[in-house]
Amino acid sequence: MAEAVKIPEKLYFKIGEVSDITGVKPYVLRYWESEFNIVRPSKSASNQRLYKRREVEMILEIKRLLYEEKFTIAGAKKVLQEHSAPAKEEQLSLPLTDKNAQEALQHLRKEIQAIKKLVELQ
């Protein structure tokens, strides 16, 4: 049984950070990007991969499915698709209210600020 992994409270992670957090080598992370469409990091101005927290969580789940549950890549894709389909349907049926819109805007503002900080560091 795998121990729980603590993911730092950040909006974006570079590939080296994701590798350290997940215990997966960077070349494997890049390969998984080509195999699993749920792992699509954005790129910074300097072309560095920037993973969102949700993508780090998905990488941990992919690692669990492949290494602990012994699924093939095709089998892991199928499991992940089955789990994500109901969530998408629930998201689509969510009515857009002022509160939902305000929360979405606050989330976007935080993401933009995080990207701005990353760009300024470069």
N, C-alpha and C positions, 0 to 999 in steps of 0.2 A: 504494500500500500504506500502510495506517495505521500510525502509530507506537504502541507499547505505552503505555497510560495507567497511571500509578501511582495506585492508590487508597489513600488514607491508612488506617492501621490503626485503625479505629473501628468500633463496632457499628452506629451510626446516623448518618445524614447528613440535614441539612435540605435543602429544595429548592434553595436558592441554592448550597449546596456541591455538590450533584449537578450543577447547571447548570454550575458552574465546572469540575468534573472532566470532564464528558462533552462540554462545548461545545454543549449543547442548551439552548435557551431554556426558562424555567420554564413558559410557556404550552404549549409543545410537550410537555414532560414530563407536564403535566396531561392533554393530549389523548391521549397514548399510554396513560395510565392507563385511559382509557375504552375504548381499542381492544384493549389487550393485557392479558389477565387475569393474566399472570405479574408484572405491575408493580402491586402493591397496597401502597403505603406505609401504615403505621399512622399514627395521629394522636395528637399530644400533648394534654395537658389544655387547652392554648391553641389547639387545632385546627391546629397546624403539621404538615405532612407529615414523617414520619420514615422514610427509606429504609434498608433493610438493605443490607449489602455485596453480597449476591447480587442484589438488585434493581438496584443500580448497574451490576453486571456485565451484567445482562440489558439494561439501557438501552444500554450500549455495543454489545452484540450487535445490538439492534434498529437502532441508528444505522448500524452496519456494513451490515446487510442492506438498509436503505432507501437510504442515501446512496452506498455504494460498490458494492454488488452490484446496485443499482437494482431491487430487488423492490418490488412494490406492498405495501400494508399487508396485504391478504389473503394474498399470497404469503409475506410474512415470518411471518405467523401460522402458516401451514401448516408452514414450515420449523422454527419453534420448537416446534410441537406434535410433529413427527416426532422431534426431538432429545430432547424431555423425556419422551416415553412410555416408552422403555426404562429411564430412570433411576427412574421411579416404580415400575416392576415390580421392579427390583432392591431398592429401598427396602422394599417390602412383604414381600419374602422374607427380609429380614434378621432372624435370630432375636434375641429380646430376652434378652440375657445380663446378668449383674451389671455387667460392664465397660461394655456399651453403655448401660445405664441410668445408670450413674455418669457417663459422658461427657455424656449428654443433660442430666442434672441440673446438671453443671458449666456447660454451655453456657447453660442457662436462668438459672442464678444470675448469670452475667456479663451477660446481656441485661437482667435485672431491675435489676442495679446501674447499668447504663448508663441505663436509663429513669429510675431514681431521681435520678441526677445531672442529667439533662435537666430533670426536673420541678423540682428544687431551684434551677436557674438561672433559672426563670421567675418 
